[in-house]
Amino acid sequence: MQPSTLIQELEQLIAIPSHEDCTPILHYLEKRLDFLRWERQDAGKQVGGQPQYNLIHLDPAKPFIVNTHVDTVPPLGMVDPFRPRREEDRIYGRGAVDTKGLLAALTIALEACHRTYGQIPVSVAFTVDEENTSAAGSAALARLLGPDHYVLVLEPTNGYICTRQAGALEFEVRSYGTPRHAALFHRGPHPIRTLMAYLQAAENALQRPLNVLSFQGGWDHYATPPEARAWWK
């Protein structure tokens, strides 16, 4: 395959949907970087009947691994999400930054390194399912790694190299109450109002904002709901 520019590579990657089934983009990468010895590692998940897997090139002599996931968030109402669009010095499309931009930069770098030196100095791992809730690909990859491995995880960081992270905690909170006429909501616990107050109290205690990923409560009756739930990060 002839060398591509970074922009050409990015546009090609955007055009391959990978928000659900990741096998098409992994097929592309396996062929695109065919000078590497690829292996497929089962991620323990299927999408539309297709087994999801990690694409890995782990050289025992090269314990430094460059890793990025290949899946993106869903289109979420985006118009023509897989048709890359250039506007001045920007390219728009689903995953243009996370993760197609990372994949494009890594692909071009690996290709240039192999063309110049006949080899690459690192191992490589493309993982799946990062943008969903299970992180199945990363968990599977971790099982192959030992204390002597080092991993550079490509992720948008505004140009900074981050050597550590605070981690993330996701949790669900539920609140319950006894339904009562809507005009009398103030006479007892209201699940939705309770959760709203709990969110404010949690942010005050942590001294940081919490990301509300989902908030569910209420029903079609003119009465307070029996339950509300929220998923926070």
C-alpha positions in Angstrom: 0.0 0.0 0.0 1.3 3.4 -0.9 2.2 5.8 1.9 -0.6 8.3 2.9 -0.6 11.7 4.4 -1.9 12.1 7.9 -5.0 13.9 6.5 -5.7 11.1 4.0 -5.3 8.5 6.7 -7.6 10.3 9.1 -10.3 10.7 6.4 -10.1 7.0 5.6 -10.4 6.0 9.2 -13.4 8.3 9.8 -15.2 6.6 6.9 -15.1 3.2 8.7 -17.8 3.1 11.4 -16.5 1.5 14.6 -19.1 2.6 17.2 -20.5 -0.9 17.4 -18.8 -3.7 15.5 -15.0 -3.0 15.4 -14.1 -5.9 13.1 -14.1 -3.7 9.9 -11.6 -1.2 11.2 -9.4 -3.9 12.6 -9.4 -5.7 9.3 -8.3 -2.4 7.7 -5.5 -1.8 10.2 -4.3 -5.4 9.9 -4.0 -5.0 6.2 -2.7 -1.4 6.4 0.1 -2.4 8.7 0.8 -5.8 7.2 4.5 -5.6 8.0 3.7 -6.4 11.6 3.0 -9.9 13.0 -0.5 -9.5 14.2 -2.4 -11.8 16.5 -6.1 -11.6 17.5 -7.0 -11.7 21.1 -10.6 -12.5 22.0 -12.2 -9.7 24.0 -15.0 -11.9 25.3 -17.8 -10.0 23.6 -19.9 -10.2 20.5 -21.7 -7.4 18.5 -24.2 -8.4 15.9 -22.8 -12.0 16.0 -19.3 -10.8 15.3 -16.7 -11.7 18.0 -14.9 -8.6 19.2 -11.1 -9.0 19.5 -7.9 -7.0 20.2 -5.4 -6.7 17.4 -1.9 -7.1 19.0 1.7 -7.2 17.9 3.6 -8.1 21.1 7.3 -8.6 20.6 9.0 -10.2 23.7 12.1 -8.1 22.9 10.1 -4.9 23.0 8.2 -4.5 26.3 7.2 -0.9 25.6 3.7 -1.1 24.1 1.8 1.7 22.3 -1.9 1.2 22.7 -5.1 2.9 21.6 -8.7 1.8 21.4 -10.4 1.7 18.0 -14.1 2.2 18.9 -15.8 5.6 19.0 -19.0 6.9 20.6 -22.2 6.4 18.5 -23.2 9.0 15.9 -25.7 10.5 18.4 -27.7 12.5 15.8 -24.6 13.7 14.0 -25.3 14.5 10.3 -23.2 12.3 7.9 -21.0 11.1 10.8 -18.8 8.9 8.6 -18.2 11.4 5.8 -15.1 13.5 6.8 -15.6 17.2 6.2 -12.9 19.8 6.1 -13.5 23.3 7.3 -10.4 25.6 7.2 -7.8 23.8 9.3 -10.2 21.3 10.9 -11.6 17.9 10.0 -15.0 16.9 11.3 -16.4 13.4 11.5 -17.3 10.8 14.2 -14.2 10.1 16.1 -12.0 12.6 14.3 -10.2 13.3 17.6 -11.0 10.3 19.7 -10.0 7.9 18.4 -9.5 8.2 14.6 -7.0 11.0 15.0 -4.9 8.9 17.3 -5.1 5.9 15.0 -4.1 8.0 12.0 -1.0 9.5 13.7 0.1 6.1 15.0 -0.4 4.4 11.6 1.6 7.0 9.8 4.4 6.9 12.4 4.6 3.1 12.3 4.7 3.1 8.5 7.4 5.8 8.4 9.5 4.0 11.0 9.3 0.7 9.2 10.1 2.3 5.8 13.1 4.1 7.2 14.6 1.5 9.6 13.0 -1.8 8.4 11.5 -2.3 11.9 9.6 -0.6 14.7 11.0 -0.1 18.2 7.8 -0.9 20.1 5.0 -3.4 20.4 1.5 -2.3 19.4 -2.0 -3.1 20.7 -5.3 -2.0 19.3 -8.1 -2.6 21.8 -11.9 -2.6 21.6 -14.9 -1.5 23.7 -13.3 1.5 25.5 -16.3 3.8 24.7 -18.8 1.3 26.0 -19.3 0.4 29.6 -17.3 -2.9 29.9 -13.8 -1.9 28.7 -13.5 -5.6 27.7 -10.6 -5.1 25.3 -8.4 -3.3 27.9 -9.2 -5.9 30.5 -8.2 -8.7 28.1 -5.0 -7.0 27.1 -4.0 -6.4 30.8 -4.1 -10.2 31.4 -1.2 -10.6 28.9 1.0 -8.0 30.5 3.6 -8.5 33.2 5.5 -6.2 35.6 8.2 -5.6 32.9 5.8 -4.1 30.4 5.2 -0.4 29.8 2.2 0.9 28.0 1.7 4.3 26.4 -2.0 4.8 26.1 -3.0 7.2 23.3 -5.9 9.4 24.5 -6.7 13.1 23.8 -4.8 15.2 26.5 -4.5 18.6 24.9 -1.0 17.9 23.9 0.3 17.0 27.3 2.1 13.7 28.2 0.3 12.5 31.3 2.3 10.1 33.5 -0.5 9.3 35.9 -4.3 9.7 36.3 -6.6 10.1 39.2 -8.8 7.2 38.0 -12.5 7.2 37.6 -15.4 6.0 39.8 -18.8 5.4 38.3 -21.8 4.6 40.5 -25.6 4.5 40.6 -27.7 6.0 43.3 -31.3 5.2 43.8 -33.9 7.1 45.9 -37.3 5.8 46.9 -40.5 7.4 48.2 -44.2 6.7 48.7 -46.3 8.1 45.8 -48.6 11.0 46.8 -50.7 13.5 45.0 -48.6 16.0 43.1 -50.1 18.9 45.0 -48.9 17.4 48.2 -45.3 16.5 47.1 -43.9 18.5 50.1 -45.4 16.2 52.7 -42.9 13.4 52.2 -39.7 12.3 50.6 -39.6 13.0 46.8 -37.2 10.7 45.1 -36.2 13.1 42.4 -35.6 16.0 44.8 -33.8 13.7 47.1 -31.3 12.7 44.4 -30.8 16.4 43.3 -30.0 17.3 46.9 -27.7 14.3 47.2 -25.8 15.3 44.1 -25.2 18.8 45.5 -24.1 17.4 48.9 -21.7 14.9 47.1 -20.1 17.7 45.0 -19.7 19.9 48.2 -18.0 17.0 50.0 -15.7 16.1 47.1 -15.1 19.7 46.2 -15.5 18.9 42.6 -18.3 18.6 40.1 -19.8 15.2 39.2 -20.7 14.2 35.7 -24.3 13.1 35.6 -24.4 10.4 32.9 -28.1 9.6 33.3 -31.0 10.7 35.5 -34.3 8.8 35.5 -37.4 9.5 37.5 -41.0 10.4 37.1 -44.0 8.9 35.4 -47.2 9.8 33.6 -49.3 10.0 36.7 -50.1 13.3 38.5 -48.3 12.0 41.6 -44.8 11.9 43.0 -42.9 8.9 41.6 -41.9 5.9 43.7 -38.3 5.8 42.6 -35.5 7.8 40.9 -32.1 6.8 39.9 -28.9 8.5 38.7 -25.6 7.3 37.2 -22.7 9.5 38.1 -19.0 9.7 37.3 
